[in-house]
Amino acid sequence: MATTFDSALQNLGIGRTTTSQKPTIRTAAEVDQLTQNDFLTLLTAQLRNQDPTDPVDATAQLTQLAQFSTVSGISEINSTLKSIQDKLGATSNAEALSYVGRNVLTEGNTAFPRQSGGIAGAVELAKDASDVRVSIQSPNGSVLRTLSLGPQKKGTIDFDWNGMTDNGDPAGNGPFTVNVTANNAGAIVGAKPLVWASVSSVALSGSGAPSLTLPGIGQIPISRVRQVG
């Protein structure tokens, strides 16, 4: 005659070994699917079928319950974190789409002129420099204008070019190439050109951060944007 304990085992897919019934073998994946209800069912069956002269250690039972509650809580936390991650991913995509049509300042050396002519940009210095220069070249590589920014401190230094060559002639429609050099008492100082560019489109990725597409520069991650205009 089947007992309550037998019924609990059968609900979990576990059978007693007898001459008329073979035990049910569960896969590792099925064993991992043991739920809190399954655990409580087994616990209840254990209490109902325990030997009154040798009851189960209450301390051991409480330890098992605490361990199971901890595992169950971790599982719920993981589910919550996954939900938060999905929401943050959706927010990142929406934020990236809002960049389309806007101008951003980012690392690069290709710049298109403003409607009023000329370009604005910046230089990122790794250290203090005694002399910083910005060279602006035409599409064919000839130097149109060299801007001397003089001594500068470590950090970001803005520059603005009015679109006129060293000879005072209009430089044209570009695109222009921006190169920077810096030194401190003759020692080369690390310097990066930053240019303004319009975001033409956004590439969304299901596995990574979205990237912005900039004319003349290509795709860049949002983390490389220094400023939004």
Residue pairs with C-beta under 8 A, 6 or more apart in sequence:
2 10
3 45
3 49
4 44
4 45
4 48
4 49
5 45
5 46
5 48
5 49
6 16
7 45
8 41
8 42
8 44
8 45
9 15
9 16
9 45
11 38
11 41
12 34
12 38
12 41
12 42
13 24
13 26
13 30
14 23
14 24
14 26
15 21
15 22
15 23
15 24
16 23
17 23
36 68
36 72
39 68
43 61
43 64
43 65
46 56
47 56
50 56
92 209
92 210
92 222
93 204
93 210
95 222
96 202
96 204
96 210
96 211
96 212
96 222
97 202
99 199
99 202
99 212
99 222
99 225
99 228
100 199
100 200
100 201
100 202
101 198
101 199
102 198
102 199
102 228
102 229
103 196
103 197
103 198
103 199
103 228
103 229
104 196
104 197
104 199
104 212
104 214
104 225
104 226
104 227
104 228
104 229
105 121
105 122
105 194
105 195
105 196
105 225
105 226
105 227
105 228
105 229
106 194
106 195
106 197
106 214
106 217
106 220
106 224
106 225
106 226
107 124
107 192
107 193
107 194
107 220
107 224
107 226
108 193
108 194
108 195
108 197
108 214
108 216
108 217
108 220
109 177
109 178
109 179
109 193
109 195
110 175
110 176
110 177
110 178
110 195
110 197
110 215
110 216
110 217
111 119
111 121
111 174
111 175
111 176
111 177
111 178
111 195
111 196
111 197
111 216
112 119
112 174
112 175
112 176
112 197
112 198
112 215
112 216
113 119
113 163
113 171
113 173
113 174
113 176
114 120
116 163
117 162
117 163
117 170
117 171
118 160
118 161
118 162
118 163
118 164
118 171
119 136
119 160
119 161
119 163
119 174
119 176
119 178
119 195
119 196
120 158
120 159
120 160
120 161
120 196
121 134
121 158
121 159
121 161
121 178
121 193
121 194
121 195
121 196
122 156
122 157
122 158
122 159
122 193
122 194
122 226
123 132
123 134
123 149
123 152
123 156
123 157
123 159
123 180
123 182
123 191
123 192
123 193
123 194
124 155
124 156
124 191
124 192
124 194
125 132
125 152
125 153
125 154
125 155
125 156
125 157
125 182
125 189
125 190
125 191
126 154
126 189
126 190
126 191
127 154
127 184
127 189
127 190
128 151
128 152
128 153
128 154
128 184
128 189
129 151
129 152
129 182
129 183
129 184
129 189
129 191
130 151
130 183
130 184
130 185
131 148
131 150
131 151
131 182
131 183
131 184
132 148
132 149
132 150
132 151
132 152
132 157
132 180
132 181
132 182
132 191
133 146
133 147
133 148
133 149
133 180
133 181
133 182
134 146
134 147
134 149
134 159
134 161
134 178
134 179
134 180
134 193
135 143
135 145
135 146
135 147
135 178
135 179
135 180
135 181
136 143
136 144
136 145
136 146
136 147
136 161
136 171
136 176
136 177
136 178
137 143
137 144
137 176
137 177
137 178
137 179
138 144
138 171
138 172
138 174
138 176
138 177
139 174
139 175
139 176
139 177
141 177
143 166
144 165
144 166
144 171
144 176
145 161
145 164
145 165
145 166
145 171
146 166
147 159
147 161
149 157
149 159
152 182
156 194
156 226
163 170
163 171
164 170
164 171
165 171
175 215
175 216
178 193
178 195
179 193
180 191
180 192
180 193
181 191
182 188
182 189
182 190
182 191
183 189
194 226
195 217
196 229
197 214
197 215
197 216
197 217
198 214
198 215
199 212
199 213
199 214
200 213
200 214
200 215
201 212
201 213
202 210
202 211
202 212
202 213
203 210
203 211
203 212
203 213
203 219
204 210
205 211
209 221
209 222
209 223
210 221
210 222
211 219
211 220
211 221
211 222
212 219
212 220
212 221
212 222
212 225
213 219
214 220
